[in-house]
Amino acid sequence: MRHVTPAHVLLALLSLVLLGCSSSNEPATEAETPAARPEQAEPEPVVPFAGLARAFQARADTAGEVMQAACQPLGSAVQAFLDNPGTDLQSDAQSAWHACYEGWQAFSLFHRVAFNPAAQEALDRSRRLINVRPFLPGYVDALPDYPYSGLVHETGMDLTLNNLLEQHQLMDLESPALGFPVVETLLWQADLDTYWLTSGEGGDLTITRRHQYLSLATEHLLQQLEQARQRWSDQTGFTALPEPAQQRIVLTSLDQQIRQDLLELAFADDAPQEPDWHHPSVVAGQGQRHLLARLAGLEALLESPDEGISALASWLERLGGPVTAETLGDQLTTAVDALNALPENAPAGNPDAAAWQQAVTAVTGLADQISQLRAPLVTEDSQ
């Protein structure tokens, strides 16, 4: 992992002069991509997967609705703050950001693998437009040691959506121009006189640009989240796929969610020493809350309905391998308990070494069990 240094900030600032070097087009949706190449021949599932596939679709629909409900207040809260900048309205907008971000973290399991290989690049681009972690806040707006840094102060660049799309990760993967990090960075600029209140003097230009940027970035983020949700409303997308493809999508999504977003990013070896580089919400805080949200999709799949057992438990039982619903459920509970034992703003907050190691061990065990489920499907074409 890279460390955030003044050099990173300066590198990010250099990219601002390179407008026009990148495409301004929005990412294509799966429906807009060229005709999908046929799925490569994959082995038929050892046991039928249709039941779990239907459950995954249903959980995606539910998680999308929850995310939509959580994110709807963000736009109006941001606008209320911009109309009348004040600490109470800013706090309301920050709370709305946290709720929306938590909804996205819980939904993100279902926005990892495209329904056809030709659409994967577009889906990856969509994910990066929604959320980039780790990221450099100095690419967006002023830092204490760099009071004129960021796109807000690049007054030679008009704040248009096309320009921001061009700037997004232009020179550095950790330099977002759109998405949750941008709204987060701007919303947590706390000094109202310096950052938000216009006075009719020369400094108002950057304040006006900050208002414009926050409004535009919030609107674009909410549009991206709604498009992500609607991807699952098309019943001809996931449900029309053959069972081997559905199984690959579900198990790959689970594996990436737990191993990449939790284990490799948030629980890397140097996370307690370099929390800014591994934190899920480095500027806004409340890291523990958003780490736990990344487990919500798996928790929902393991939940038993009023009668009978969950589709995931049923599939694991019929599969008959070393990973069972009981072992997976126990490991998930262990991971949730271990995360709850960390500081509220983990991995910041100097977590106790023993508690941190327990969390790493628990998440590693969970990732290993998920990987065992996916292992039989790993072929040259599914890497």
Solvent accessible surface area in square Angstrom, and as a share of the most:
residue,aa,sasa,rsa
1,M,121,0.54
2,R,103,0.37
3,H,92,0.41
4,V,62,0.36
5,T,53,0.31
6,P,79,0.50
7,A,68,0.53
8,H,20,0.09
9,V,5,0.03
10,L,94,0.47
11,L,63,0.31
12,A,0,0.00
13,L,43,0.22
14,L,113,0.56
15,S,0,0.00
16,L,7,0.03
17,V,112,0.64
18,L,60,0.30
19,L,63,0.31
20,G,59,0.57
21,C,91,0.55
22,S,42,0.27
23,S,72,0.46
24,S,30,0.20
25,N,113,0.58
26,E,72,0.32
27,P,26,0.17
28,A,43,0.33
29,T,56,0.32
30,E,31,0.14
31,A,100,0.78
32,E,117,0.53
33,T,22,0.13
34,P,109,0.69
35,A,101,0.78
36,A,48,0.37
37,R,131,0.48
38,P,111,0.70
39,E,52,0.23
40,Q,79,0.35
41,A,105,0.81
42,E,30,0.14
43,P,69,0.44
44,E,130,0.58
45,P,22,0.14
46,V,123,0.71
47,V,19,0.11
48,P,87,0.54
49,F,0,0.00
50,A,33,0.26
51,G,26,0.25
52,L,1,0.01
53,A,2,0.02
54,R,161,0.59
55,A,27,0.21
56,F,1,0.00
57,Q,12,0.05
58,A,53,0.41
59,R,76,0.28
60,A,1,0.00
61,D,46,0.24
62,T,53,0.31
63,A,16,0.12
64,G,0,0.00
65,E,102,0.46
66,V,87,0.50
67,M,2,0.01
68,Q,60,0.27
69,A,65,0.50
70,A,27,0.21
71,C,6,0.04
72,Q,122,0.54
73,P,67,0.42
74,L,0,0.00
75,G,24,0.23
76,S,78,0.50
77,A,18,0.14
78,V,3,0.02
79,Q,83,0.37
80,A,39,0.31
81,F,0,0.00
82,L,16,0.08
83,D,105,0.54
84,N,100,0.51
85,P,26,0.16
86,G,20,0.20
87,T,93,0.54
88,D,111,0.58
89,L,55,0.27
90,Q,9,0.04
91,S,56,0.36
92,D,81,0.42
93,A,0,0.00
94,Q,34,0.15
95,S,68,0.44
96,A,12,0.09
97,W,0,0.00
98,H,6,0.03
99,A,34,0.26
100,C,0,0.00
101,Y,0,0.00
102,E,58,0.26
103,G,7,0.07
104,W,7,0.02
105,Q,4,0.02
106,A,21,0.17
107,F,1,0.00
108,S,2,0.01
109,L,2,0.01
110,F,4,0.02
111,H,5,0.02
112,R,13,0.05
113,V,12,0.07
114,A,3,0.02
115,F,13,0.05
116,N,29,0.15
117,P,41,0.26
118,A,39,0.31
119,A,0,0.00
120,Q,53,0.24
121,E,141,0.63
122,A,14,0.11
123,L,7,0.04
124,D,51,0.26
125,R,45,0.16
126,S,15,0.10
127,R,45,0.17
128,R,93,0.34
129,L,0,0.00
130,I,0,0.00
131,N,28,0.14
132,V,10,0.05
133,R,33,0.12
134,P,19,0.12
135,F,4,0.02
136,L,0,0.00
137,P,25,0.16
138,G,0,0.00
139,Y,0,0.00
140,V,0,0.00
141,D,0,0.00
142,A,9,0.07
143,L,43,0.21
144,P,131,0.83
145,D,120,0.62
146,Y,58,0.22
147,P,71,0.45
148,Y,177,0.67
149,S,2,0.01
150,G,1,0.01
151,L,0,0.00
152,V,0,0.00
153,H,38,0.17
154,E,50,0.23
155,T,64,0.37
156,G,76,0.73
157,M,2,0.01
158,D,97,0.50
159,L,21,0.11
160,T,60,0.35
161,L,57,0.28
162,N,86,0.44
163,N,31,0.16
164,L,0,0.00
165,L,2,0.01
166,E,24,0.11
167,Q,0,0.00
168,H,8,0.03
169,Q,28,0.12
170,L,38,0.19
171,M,89,0.40
172,D,8,0.04
173,L,123,0.61
174,E,23,0.10
175,S,0,0.00
176,P,0,0.00
177,A,0,0.00
178,L,0,0.00
179,G,0,0.00
180,F,0,0.00
181,P,0,0.00
182,V,0,0.00
183,V,0,0.00
184,E,0,0.00
185,T,7,0.04
186,L,0,0.00
187,L,0,0.00
188,W,54,0.19
189,Q,20,0.09
190,A,73,0.56
191,D,74,0.38
192,L,29,0.14
193,D,108,0.56
194,T,79,0.46
195,Y,43,0.16
196,W,1,0.01
197,L,67,0.34
198,T,83,0.48
199,S,82,0.53
200,G,73,0.70
201,E,127,0.57
202,G,75,0.72
203,G,52,0.50
204,D,21,0.11
205,L,100,0.50
206,T,31,0.18
207,I,12,0.06
208,T,56,0.33
209,R,14,0.05
210,R,4,0.01
211,H,38,0.17
212,Q,93,0.41
213,Y,0,0.00
214,L,0,0.00
215,S,42,0.27
216,L,40,0.20
217,A,0,0.00
218,T,5,0.03
219,E,104,0.47
220,H,4,0.02
221,L,0,0.00
222,L,42,0.21
223,Q,84,0.37
224,Q,5,0.02
225,L,5,0.02
226,E,50,0.22
227,Q,93,0.41
228,A,2,0.02
229,R,53,0.19
230,Q,89,0.39
231,R,32,0.12
232,W,4,0.01
233,S,69,0.44
234,D,78,0.41
235,Q,102,0.45
236,T,101,0.59
237,G,16,0.16
238,F,1,0.00
239,T,55,0.32
240,A,74,0.57
241,L,32,0.16
242,P,74,0.47
243,E,53,0.24
244,P,11,0.07
245,A,1,0.01
246,Q,12,0.05
247,Q,11,0.05
248,R,36,0.13
249,I,2,0.01
250,V,0,0.00
251,L,0,0.00
252,T,11,0.06
253,S,2,0.01
254,L,2,0.01
255,D,15,0.08
256,Q,45,0.20
257,Q,4,0.02
258,I,1,0.01
259,R,60,0.22
260,Q,83,0.37
261,D,24,0.13
262,L,0,0.00
263,L,24,0.12
264,E,92,0.41
265,L,22,0.11
266,A,0,0.00
267,F,4,0.02
268,A,18,0.14
269,D,141,0.73
270,D,43,0.22
271,A,0,0.00
272,P,32,0.20
273,Q,134,0.60
274,E,58,0.26
275,P,30,0.19
276,D,85,0.44
277,W,5,0.02
278,H,2,0.01
279,H,7,0.03
280,P,0,0.00
281,S,0,0.00
282,V,35,0.20
283,V,50,0.29
284,A,12,0.09
285,G,11,0.11
286,Q,61,0.27
287,G,0,0.00
288,Q,29,0.13
289,R,78,0.29
290,H,0,0.00
291,L,1,0.01
292,L,39,0.19
293,A,8,0.06
294,R,8,0.03
295,L,0,0.00
296,A,33,0.26
297,G,5,0.05
298,L,3,0.01
299,E,60,0.27
300,A,16,0.12
301,L,6,0.03
302,L,29,0.14
303,E,110,0.49
304,S,77,0.50
305,P,72,0.45
306,D,155,0.80
307,E,152,0.68
308,G,61,0.59
309,I,90,0.46
310,S,7,0.04
311,A,30,0.23
312,L,1,0.01
313,A,13,0.10
314,S,33,0.22
315,W,2,0.01
316,L,1,0.01
317,E,126,0.56
318,R,110,0.40
319,L,49,0.24
320,G,63,0.60
321,G,30,0.29
322,P,114,0.72
323,V,5,0.03
324,T,53,0.31
325,A,30,0.24
326,E,129,0.58
327,T,54,0.31
328,L,0,0.00
329,G,21,0.20
330,D,84,0.44
331,Q,38,0.17
332,L,12,0.06
333,T,79,0.46
334,T,68,0.40
335,A,0,0.00
336,V,28,0.16
337,D,85,0.44
338,A,10,0.08
339,L,1,0.00
340,N,83,0.42
341,A,67,0.52
342,L,9,0.04
343,P,41,0.26
344,E,127,0.57
345,N,53,0.27
346,A,0,0.00
347,P,0,0.00
348,A,20,0.16
349,G,52,0.50
350,N,140,0.72
351,P,16,0.10
352,D,91,0.47
353,A,84,0.65
354,A,63,0.49
355,A,18,0.14
356,W,20,0.07
357,Q,101,0.45
358,Q,117,0.52
359,A,0,0.00
360,V,25,0.14
361,T,82,0.48
362,A,3,0.02
363,V,0,0.00
364,T,47,0.27
365,G,21,0.20
366,L,0,0.00
367,A,1,0.00
368,D,60,0.31
369,Q,27,0.12
370,I,0,0.00
371,S,33,0.22
372,Q,86,0.38
373,L,10,0.05
374,R,47,0.17
375,A,61,0.47
376,P,94,0.59
377,L,11,0.05
378,V,65,0.38
379,T,49,0.28
380,E,164,0.74
381,D,88,0.46
382,S,17,0.11
383,Q,154,0.69
